[in-house]
Amino acid sequence: MILPKQYRCTHSPTCQCTKGHLNEDVLLLVFQHLNWNPKLVATLSCVCRWFDDFAKRVLWKEFCKTRAPKMMLDLQSSGSHCIDGNWRALGKLLIYCSGCTQGGLFNSSVQIPGHFVYRTRFSRTLGRSLLPPQCRTDVLYVCDPCEHLDQGEEGDVGLFRGIFKNFPTSKVRKVIIHKAVPFHPSEVCPYCKARLWSMLQAKIIPQSACIRLEAYEDCIEYFVCLNGHLLGICTLAPLSDSEDANPSEDGNHTEKKQDNYFPKENILKRRNSLLGEREIGPSPQKRLTNPNQCNIDV
């Protein structure tokens, strides 16, 4: 990849790198060898304005294209050369669960700190189920809920995030504007700092969302920002503790005990897709790992 020469210096007056510019092609080869390690890319961005500009323009873009090539190809197929909200915001969305604060964006009573995720799978099928019927032609990629278990009275909490393709021309945006939905008064998108619309306040959360997320119907809420980033929360249905067959009094038939509507096998299958079929360990919020080891499947 040949990078165009930058004629405008982006160094600050107090930058220690003003004695000479490093070759961008050399930096590109170094980070390619490091597999676009996001932790090192973020560290480089803190050195000076020139490195920060190079990371935004090149390194985060290559990180996103390497981690989720099919999704990036689809998001750019409309002719856009840069994802809305910049590449750094998208890179953070791919590997970081923003968590939630007490009384914050989701007005939740639990405190879940933000953390890097071990494994992420973004799906257009899941995204389509979160769209109202009149907006099903929009393209939305959403990850499987990041499970945070045993959150007191809140139960098992799932946090999910996603991104729209070409959000400025999407039908969801047109519906939100037509309904004159106000922005959230204080909170902004944790990935790009843009203002947020509430899909719950717009009353366009379909019933299919709770089925696909395997969550309670009245406990789903998600927001979308001006740049098309989506973040949401739901209360996951608990696993069935017992499916044993108990004989009835007359002994002619049996009754199966089941604690919830969702089959246990479906929820276990989703949990295996998050943790990996060969992995056995604590819930994702307790397994904070090196973000360079994360896997993103589309």
HELIX and SHEET records of a PDB file:
HELIX    1   1 GLU A   24  HIS A   33  1                                  10    
HELIX    2   2 PRO A   38  SER A   45  1                                   8    
HELIX    3   3 ARG A   49  PHE A   54  1                                   6    
HELIX    4   4 ALA A   55  LEU A   59  3                                   5    
HELIX    5   5 TRP A   60  ARG A   67  1                                   8    
HELIX    6   6 PRO A   69  LEU A   75  1                                   7    
HELIX    7   7 TRP A   87  ILE A   95  1                                   9    
HELIX    8   8 ARG A  124  SER A  129  1                                   6    
HELIX    9   9 PRO A  133  CYS A  135  5                                   3    
HELIX   10  10 GLY A  152  GLU A  154  5                                   3    
HELIX   11  11 PHE A  167  THR A  169  5                                   3    
HELIX   12  12 LYS A  171  HIS A  178  1                                   8    
HELIX   13  13 SER A  208  LEU A  213  1                                   6    
HELIX   14  14 LYS A  264  LEU A  275  1                                  12    
HELIX   15  15 PRO A  284  LYS A  286  5                                   3    
HELIX   16  16 PRO A  291  GLN A  293  5                                   3    
SHEET    1   A 2 TYR A  96  CYS A  97  0                                        
SHEET    2   A 2 HIS A 115  PHE A 116 -1                                        
SHEET    1   B 5 CYS A 146  HIS A 148  0                                        
SHEET    2   B 5 ASP A 156  PHE A 164 -1                                        
SHEET    3   B 5 LEU A 140  CYS A 143 -1                                        
SHEET    4   B 5 ARG A 119  SER A 123 -1                                        
SHEET    5   B 5 ASN A 295  ASP A 297  1                                        
SHEET    1   C 6 CYS A 146  HIS A 148  0                                        
SHEET    2   C 6 ASP A 156  PHE A 164 -1                                        
SHEET    3   C 6 HIS A 229  LEU A 236 -1                                        
SHEET    4   C 6 ALA A 215  CYS A 225 -1                                        
SHEET    5   C 6 ARG A 195  SER A 198 -1                                        
SHEET    6   C 6 PHE A 183  VAL A 188 -1                                        
SHEET    1   D 2 ALA A 245  PRO A 247  0                                        
SHEET    2   D 2 THR A 254  LYS A 256 -1                                        
END                                                                             
